[in-house]
Every structure is written in structure tokens, then in C-alpha cells.
Amino acid sequence: MRQDASVECDTEMHESITDIAVGFIVLWPVGSLVLYTLLLAACYKPLQAKSPTALTRATAFLHREYTTKLYWWDAVEQARRLVLTGFVLLIREKYAFLRLVVATIVCTTYPLILTVARPYKRVEDHVLAVTTSILLILLFLCAGWSTIFFGIQERYQGADPADVMGFGNLNHLVNAMIAVVFGLPILLLAYLTYTGSIEAKRQREQERVLEETNRALADAALEMEGEQCTFLFLDADVIRSGLCDEVGYKTTLPRLQEIEAAHPEWIKRRVLKRHLAYGRQHYRSEVLAVSHRWEQPEAPDASGAQLRAIREYLQSPAGLEVSFASGV
């Protein structure tokens, strides 16, 4: 409005101008809250169906930080801010302490609701919201105590506020509040750093599992198409080093089922690709395939001759590069 020096205070014209100004002052915050609430209500079906529309993308700044179930939480947050910064001022100034009481009740209730509802997608946002609410509670409590302190000094001449409050000046209270205001953000930063590192580790683990899963699915698809196949091999060093002799298999090797049960670390899984095996003989130097007739119906290598021959080959210069062995 333009300044008009002819308008005098406490006149009918001044009151009408004041009423218009108050109307516009109220219309802006309340109108914004109503508008945002209507927009969020219009986004209900697309968000629940997880089918983005032009409206949900345009209003993403209102709901992207929250879970799908509580996508409308920004309206609650704006209402809280409006109460703390606007509506409490509608209480007359002579009831200033009542303003602090209302603000303290709102700030005390809100973190409890936050803890139960947990509307935020990210843990950091939830912790930050609760921490700021706690800071507001402490600040309003400090303001309330200060109001009581000054009220005692002003209304009761000669009275010592320490008889009621427990302290004779506000220096200790102010120093404590300064320490809390600066201390809590430091603790919050340390907590967020800790949770951030945990979240980053969890994200890397998820990426690793996803990569392994995708690789396994790709391998399975290739195996179904006949492009590759997974084989079980015996670690060649078990035979070459005589480790099998040390555990009691001096004459012949046990069955695959026995090795998997007693010494699973001896078994190695290897994926062989058809075009590398047939066309390029890619596995010729690292894989030893052994095929021989059974000496007895119940024992393929009763005398241990086959095992000795395999060990001699693996210990020879030609067999030193072999990493896996397989028997047929």
C-alpha cells in the first residue's frame, strides 16, 4: 500500500486498512497451504499406482522426500511452520507466555509423531527433522524460563528468582543453551557421517550382489542355449602336492560326494565356453581331463596306478600349468 499521511491511527479508515492488510497477510500462508494440499490430493492415484504423470513430476518438490504412503507429509510440515511462525502471533502480546506454551506443545508433539510415522525415505532426513524439533523445544523452553525469570524480577520487587527458578541470573541458562545449540549439530553431523558410511557400504554390497545375480542369470541363459556349461573340477594342487595322501587317500581318490562332504575346498567350479573349448582349445593347458576303464566293478582304481600316473604327469614340466583335473 502507498503511504498516506492523512490516515490517522485508531480511526475508522485506519481500521479498514488494517483489516485488509491482515486479510492479505493471512491469505498468503493459508492460501499456499490449501493450494499445496489440493495439488497433493490430485497426485494421490498416480503416486499410489506408481505411474508418473506431468502433475506428479511438476510437484515432485512436495513429495519426493517422503514415502509413497505418506507422500502428503509436506502439508503437515507446512502447517507446523505456519503455526509456529504465524498463528501463535495471533495470541495477544500480553499473553506472550501463552504463545511460548502453545509453540512448546506443538514442538513437543511433532517429533513424537515423526518417530511413529517415519514419513521420510532417508534415515538422515528423519534424524535431521527430529533433531531440529528438539532444538526448537529447548529454545522455547529457554524462552519460557527467561520470561518467568524477568516476570519475577518486574512484578515482585526485591524477590530473588533463584528461590523459584533455582538460578539467580540467566548467564548459566544462556551458556547452556548455546552449548546445546552448537553441540547437537556436531553430534548430528557425526551420526550422519556414521550412518552415511554404513549406507554406502550397504549400497556397495547391494551392487555387488546385483552384479553377481546378473552374471549368474547371464551364465544360466548361455547354458540353456548351449553356449557354456559349468563343470566341477578337483584342484590339481591336491594331487600334485600329495595333500590327498596326507588325509588318507594314498591309493585312490574318493567319490565326488565324499570330497564335497569332507573337503569342499578341493572342488572348484569352472564355467567353460563352447567356442573357446572347441575352436581355440583355450582350456587345454589348464584343465586335465582323465578317462580310463574301471579296474574292478566296485573300484575304478583299486591298485592306485591311475592316481600315480596322474600325479607324475602333474609334477612333470608339461603338467605344471594344469590347475584343474577331472575324471570321467
Beta strands, then each sheet from edge to edge (+ up, - down):
strand 1: 228-235
strand 2: 267-273
strand 3: 287-290
strand 4: 324-327
sheet 1: 2+ 1- 4+ 3+
end
